């Protein structure tokens, strides 16, 4: 969702952000989770970021905070409260549609190579799936 929204809005993006290191009026410096580990990236602002759950460590509320939360009135805003055409909201306003929901097929077993890497895969073509 995030990358698609960033493209739609024409904004730079950073995905899988686990920490925001620096914020200036011009840019964000973030730590991103990547397959090889962690990448540090600078993103010009305005930007869109998607985060992983590790970005937040929830604090335990104090007793005073719990009591105050019980008294807070939560304001409910409906589509009728917004100055937006009905065709721009909900399913009618969504640019995407779920066409089908399905479980992916189970993974098949792989191939085990034994011995020295150069010897065990000599002549194997990873593109054709056949020994060559």
N, C-alpha and C positions, 0 to 999 in steps of 0.2 A: 504494500500500500504506500509506504513512504517514498520509495524511489519513483513510483508512478506519479504521485502527487508532486514531487519535486520537478519532474520533467514537465508536467502540465503547467506548473507555476513558473517554470523557467528559472528555478533556483539551484544553486550548488547544493550538494548533499554529502552527508557522512552517515554511513550505516554501521550497525553493530557497535555503537559507542558505549564504552564501559565507564569512561570518566571524562569530565570536561576539565582540562588543565588550566586554561586561560581564556578570559573573555575581554575583548577590547571593542571599541565601537566599530572597528574594521574587520575583525576576524574572531574565530573560535579556534583554540588548539585542543584537540581531543585525542583520547586513546581509543583505538578501534580494535576489536577482536577480529583476527584474520586466521586463516588455516595455519600459518607458520608461527603464530603467537600474537603479539601486540604491535600495532602500527601507530605511530604518532603522526597526526595530520593537522594541517592548518586549513580552515575553510573560511572563505570570505563571507561576510554578512551582507544582506540577510541570507540565511541558509536553512535547510531542513535537515534535522538529524533524527535517526531512529536509534533507540537505546536498547540495551540488554538488561535483564533484571538485576545484574550486579551493580548497576549504577546507583542504586538506592539502598541504604540501610535504614529501615524504619526505626524511629525513636519510640520508646514507650511513653504514652501520655501520662502526665501527672494527674493526681486526683483532682486538682483545680481545673485542669484542662478537660477531664472527663465530665465534670459537673457543668462546665460552660458549654460543652458540646451537646449536652442533653437539652439545653435551653434554646439552641440556635434554630431558627426557622429556616427550612430549606425551601427556597423559591422554585416553583415548578414553571418552566417555560414551555409552551406548546407551539406547534406550527402556527396557530392563529395569532400568537403574540409577536411573530416575526413579520417584518415587512418584506416578504419574499414570495414570489409567485409560486403557487402550489406545484406547478410542473417542475420546479427546481428542487423540490424536497422529496425525501423518501425514495421508493422504488422508481417512480416516474422521473425523478431528477438524477438518478444514479447513472453514470456513464458505463457501468459494468453490470453484467448479469451472471449469475451462477447457472451454468448450463447443465452441469452434472456433478454429483458428489459420488466418489467411489473410493474404495480402499485400494492402495497400490498392490500389485502382484507381489507375492513373497519372493525374497531374493533367492537366486539359485546359487549353488555351491561354486566356489572358484577353483582355480587350478593351483596346486602346490608344486613349486619347483624346489629341487634339492641339489645340494652340491654348491660349487663355486658359481657365483652369479653369471660370470661371463660364459661358463660352460653350459649351465642349465638353461639359459635363454638364447643361446647362439642360434641364429636362423629364425627366431620367433618374430613374427610381425604382429605388433599390437593392433595394427589397423585392420588386418584381414582376419584376425582370430585364428590363423592357421600357421603351422610351422612352414618356414620358407627355405 
